[in-house]
Amino acid sequence: MVTEAHQRRLYFETLLVTTKNDLGIAERALASASVDAGALKPSLAEAVQGLARLQAAVAAQEIKLATMRGYLAESAVEFRQAQSDMVALRAQLAQIESIAPAPAIGGDAGYTAQYREFNYQKTLLELLSRQYEVARLDESREKVFVQVLDAAVAPELKSKPKKAQTAVLVALMTGFLLLLFVFFRQVLRSASKDAVSAQKLLRLRSAWRRSLGLAQKAQ
């Protein structure tokens, strides 16, 4: 059964694969640079890392809100809280970007950008991994809700239909109908011995045959 949590888990799996690939590319680009992280001033390195982590937090929160729309109404408390967190993160990011120090060290702005990209992808992978774990746990809970608690087992004794009871009822009905048939047959025989009754029976038979003849003609 495909559930919302199952789809969400698959979505985060795809994002994790993409982010891991992007992190690998950023890591290789940083390793191939002629400058290492030690060349950055501590204050600049810390500022670049903080900026990258905040950018990754904003991206992860946007993804979280997008997935929450699939299973929560926008009026839900949890969704509103996530929106408030997004507003706060964007405000922090705008503030930091407005006062960020110059990215270049020794004229090498490219290395600083690579360093920021590496930290961005690393932080994004960590945040998406957490959301993936949440989706995986939600999926496992849904499986518990729909699992079979008591498997169906064929009964040892059939409750219906009761063949013995049905056979007895049929036998009783058959016997009753036979008794009625014998009774009416005896009545007819007795009536035929009486001249008046026999005359009445003859009239009834004639009327019955005429009615059958009219019915056949009508057909």
C-alpha positions in Angstrom: 0.0 0.0 0.0 1.4 3.3 -1.1 1.0 5.9 1.7 1.8 9.6 2.0 4.7 8.8 4.4 6.0 6.2 1.9 6.0 8.7 -0.9 7.7 11.3 1.4 10.4 8.8 2.3 11.1 8.0 -1.3 11.2 11.8 -2.1 13.8 12.3 0.6 15.8 9.3 -0.6 16.1 10.9 -4.0 17.1 14.3 -2.4 19.8 12.5 -0.3 21.3 10.9 -3.4 21.4 14.2 -5.3 22.8 16.1 -2.3 25.5 13.4 -1.7 26.6 13.7 -5.3 26.7 17.5 -5.0 28.7 17.2 -1.8 31.2 14.9 -3.5 31.6 17.4 -6.3 32.1 20.3 -3.9 34.6 18.2 -1.8 36.7 17.3 -4.9 36.7 20.9 -6.1 37.9 22.1 -2.7 40.6 19.4 -2.5 41.9 20.3 -5.9 42.3 24.0 -5.1 45.8 25.4 -4.5 44.7 26.9 -1.2 43.6 25.0 1.9 41.2 26.0 4.6 44.1 27.0 6.9 44.8 29.9 4.7 41.5 31.5 5.6 41.4 33.8 8.6 39.5 32.2 11.5 36.9 35.0 11.5 36.4 34.7 7.7 36.2 30.9 7.8 33.6 31.1 10.7 31.6 33.7 8.8 31.6 31.6 5.6 30.6 28.5 7.5 27.8 30.3 9.3 26.5 31.7 6.0 26.6 28.3 4.3 24.8 26.6 7.2 22.1 29.3 7.3 21.6 29.0 3.5 21.3 25.2 3.9 18.8 25.6 6.8 16.6 27.9 4.6 16.7 25.4 1.8 15.9 22.4 4.1 13.0 24.4 5.7 11.6 25.1 2.3 11.7 21.4 1.4 10.0 20.6 4.8 7.2 23.1 4.2 6.7 21.7 0.7 6.3 18.1 2.0 4.1 19.2 4.9 1.6 20.6 2.4 1.0 17.0 1.3 -0.4 15.8 4.7 -1.2 19.0 6.7 -3.6 21.9 6.2 -2.0 25.3 6.2 -4.1 26.2 9.3 -2.5 23.4 11.3 -0.4 24.4 14.3 2.6 22.4 13.1 2.5 24.0 9.7 2.2 27.5 11.1 5.2 26.9 13.3 7.2 25.7 10.4 6.3 28.9 8.5 7.3 31.0 11.4 10.7 29.2 11.5 11.1 29.9 7.8 10.4 33.6 8.3 13.0 33.7 11.1 15.6 31.9 9.1 15.2 34.2 6.1 15.5 37.2 8.3 18.7 35.9 9.8 20.1 35.1 6.4 19.3 38.6 5.0 21.0 40.2 8.0 24.1 38.1 7.6 24.3 38.6 3.9 24.1 42.4 4.4 27.1 42.5 6.7 29.2 39.5 5.3 32.9 40.2 5.0 34.7 40.2 1.7 34.9 36.6 0.5 38.4 36.9 -1.1 41.6 35.9 0.7 44.7 36.9 -1.1 42.6 37.7 -4.2 41.3 34.1 -4.3 37.5 34.6 -4.2 37.1 31.2 -6.0 38.4 29.2 -3.1 36.2 31.0 -0.6 33.1 30.2 -2.8 34.2 26.6 -3.0 34.6 26.5 0.8 31.1 27.9 1.2 29.6 25.4 -1.3 31.2 22.5 0.5 29.8 23.6 3.9 26.4 24.3 2.3 26.1 20.8 0.8 27.4 19.2 4.0 24.9 21.0 6.2 22.1 20.4 3.8 22.8 16.7 3.8 22.7 16.5 7.5 19.3 18.4 7.7 17.8 16.3 4.9 18.9 13.1 6.7 17.0 14.1 9.7 13.8 14.8 7.7 14.3 11.4 6.0 14.5 9.7 9.3 11.2 11.4 10.4 9.5 10.2 7.1 10.9 6.7 7.6 9.5 6.5 11.2 6.1 7.9 10.0 6.0 5.1 7.4 6.8 2.4 9.9 3.9 3.7 12.2 1.5 3.6 9.2 2.5 0.0 8.5 1.7 -0.9 12.2 -1.7 0.6 11.8 -2.6 -1.5 8.8 -1.0 -4.7 9.7 -3.1 -7.8 10.1 -3.7 -8.4 13.8 -5.6 -11.7 13.5 -5.2 -13.8 10.3 -8.3 -15.5 9.0 -8.5 -19.3 9.8 -10.9 -21.7 8.2 -13.5 -22.9 10.9 -13.3 -26.5 12.0 -17.1 -26.8 11.9 -19.3 -25.1 9.3 -22.0 -22.8 10.8 -24.0 -22.4 7.6 -25.6 -24.0 5.7 -26.8 -26.7 8.2 -27.2 -29.7 5.8 -28.8 -32.0 8.4 -31.4 -29.5 9.5 -32.2 -28.7 5.9 -32.6 -32.4 5.0 -35.0 -32.9 8.0 -37.1 -29.9 7.0 -37.4 -31.0 3.4 -38.4 -34.5 4.5 -41.1 -33.1 6.8 -42.5 -30.8 4.1 -42.5 -33.6 1.6 -44.4 -35.9 4.0 -46.9 -33.1 4.8 -47.6 -32.5 1.0 -48.0 -36.3 0.5 -50.6 -36.4 3.3 -52.5 -33.5 1.8 -52.4 -35.2 -1.6 -53.8 -38.5 -0.1 -56.4 -36.7 1.9 -57.8 -34.7 -1.1 -57.6 -37.8 -3.3 -59.7 -39.7 -0.8 -62.1 -36.8 -0.6 -62.5 -36.9 -4.4 -63.0 -40.6 -4.4 -65.7 -40.4 -1.7 -67.4 -37.6 -3.5 -67.5 -39.5 -6.8 -69.5 -42.3 -5.2 -72.3 -39.9 -4.3 -74.4 -39.1 -7.4 -75.0 -35.5 -6.4 -71.3 -34.9 -5.5 -70.2 -36.7 -8.7 -72.5 -34.4 -10.8 -70.9 -31.3 -9.1 -67.4 -32.6 -9.7 -68.3 -33.2 -13.4 -69.5 -29.6 -13.7 -66.4 -28.3 -12.1 -64.1 -30.3 -14.4 -66.1 -29.0 -17.5 -65.9 -25.4 -16.3 -62.2 -25.9 -15.6 -61.5 -27.4 -19.1 -63.5 -24.6 -20.8 -61.5 -22.0 -18.9 -58.2 -23.7 -19.9 -59.5 -23.7 -23.5 -60.2 -20.0 -23.4 -56.8 -19.3 -21.9 -55.1 -21.2 -24.7 -57.0 -19.4 -27.4 -56.1 -16.1 -25.8 -52.4 -17.0 -26.0 
